[in-house]
Amino acid sequence: RRLALGSVAGSALWEMANREAHGQTASAQKLVASPNPAYAILDKKTSQKDATTYNNFYEFGTDKSEPAMMAGGLKTRPWTVSIEGEVKKPFVLDIDSLLKLATL
């Protein structure tokens, strides 16, 4: 049994080494995929307009389309975020410092 496993492993390693020697790595091979009809989505695609304007930010209006119209004038400067409470070192960040921590 060990001899058979060693033979299979050796054969696989030989194949990999041979591919590498000839520049035929797995990433260079062209892979072709086709969709599985069992997982087809029957719903129509959401329109770009709906996907970018429909939301639940009720601070700008109670209708689903109002925030997209009303939030354009929102000014985010000079905003600050205060880190306080049960923290070792409370501090305040302005919007630009906050954006540097995690870019959009």
C-alpha positions as CSV (number, residue, x, y, z in Angstrom):
1,R,0.0,0.0,0.0
2,R,2.8,2.4,0.9
3,L,4.5,1.7,-2.3
4,A,1.4,2.4,-4.3
5,L,0.8,5.7,-2.5
6,G,4.4,6.7,-3.0
7,S,4.1,5.9,-6.6
8,V,1.0,8.0,-7.0
9,A,2.6,10.9,-5.0
10,G,5.8,10.6,-7.0
11,S,3.9,10.6,-10.3
12,A,1.9,13.8,-9.3
13,L,5.2,15.5,-8.2
14,W,6.8,14.5,-11.5
15,E,3.8,16.0,-13.5
16,M,4.0,19.3,-11.5
17,A,7.8,19.5,-12.1
18,N,7.4,18.8,-15.7
19,R,4.7,21.5,-16.1
20,E,7.0,24.0,-14.3
21,A,9.9,23.1,-16.5
22,H,7.8,23.9,-19.6
23,G,6.2,27.0,-18.2
24,Q,2.8,25.5,-18.1
25,T,1.7,26.4,-14.6
26,A,-1.9,26.0,-13.4
27,S,-2.3,29.8,-13.6
28,A,-1.3,29.9,-17.2
29,Q,-3.8,27.2,-18.2
30,K,-7.1,28.6,-19.6
31,L,-10.0,27.5,-17.4
32,V,-13.5,27.6,-18.9
33,A,-16.6,27.6,-16.7
34,S,-20.2,27.5,-17.6
35,P,-23.1,28.5,-15.4
36,N,-25.1,25.8,-13.6
37,P,-28.7,26.1,-14.7
38,A,-29.8,24.7,-11.3
39,Y,-28.7,28.0,-9.7
40,A,-30.2,30.4,-12.3
41,I,-31.7,33.6,-11.0
42,L,-35.1,34.1,-12.4
43,D,-35.7,37.6,-11.0
44,K,-35.0,40.6,-13.2
45,K,-31.8,42.6,-12.3
46,T,-32.2,45.6,-10.1
47,S,-31.9,48.8,-12.1
48,Q,-28.8,51.0,-11.5
49,K,-31.2,53.8,-10.4
50,D,-32.9,51.7,-7.8
51,A,-29.7,50.2,-6.5
52,T,-28.1,53.7,-6.0
53,T,-31.1,55.7,-4.7
54,Y,-33.4,53.3,-2.7
55,N,-32.4,53.4,1.0
56,N,-33.6,53.6,4.6
57,F,-31.8,56.7,5.9
58,Y,-34.9,58.2,7.5
59,E,-32.9,61.2,8.7
60,F,-33.4,62.6,5.2
61,G,-37.0,61.7,4.6
62,T,-39.5,58.9,5.1
63,D,-40.0,58.0,1.5
64,K,-37.4,55.6,0.1
65,S,-36.4,58.0,-2.7
66,E,-36.1,61.1,-0.5
67,P,-32.6,60.5,1.0
68,A,-31.0,60.3,-2.5
69,M,-32.4,63.8,-3.2
70,M,-32.0,65.4,0.2
71,A,-28.5,64.1,1.3
72,G,-26.6,65.9,-1.5
73,G,-26.3,69.1,0.6
74,L,-25.1,67.3,3.7
75,K,-21.9,68.9,5.0
76,T,-19.5,66.6,6.8
77,R,-16.9,69.2,7.7
78,P,-16.2,70.2,10.4
79,W,-17.4,66.9,11.9
80,T,-15.6,65.1,14.7
81,V,-16.0,61.7,16.4
82,S,-15.4,61.5,20.1
83,I,-14.0,58.2,21.5
84,E,-14.8,58.2,25.2
85,G,-16.3,56.2,28.0
86,E,-14.7,53.0,29.0
87,V,-11.5,53.5,27.0
88,K,-7.9,53.9,28.3
89,K,-7.2,57.1,26.3
90,P,-10.3,59.1,25.2
91,F,-9.7,61.1,22.0
92,V,-11.4,63.1,19.2
93,L,-11.0,62.5,15.5
94,D,-12.0,64.9,12.8
95,I,-13.4,63.6,9.6
96,D,-10.1,63.7,7.7
97,S,-8.2,61.8,10.4
98,L,-11.0,59.2,10.5
99,L,-10.8,58.8,6.7
100,K,-7.1,58.2,6.9
101,L,-7.7,55.2,9.2
102,A,-9.9,53.5,6.7
103,T,-10.1,54.8,3.2
104,L,-13.4,54.5,1.3
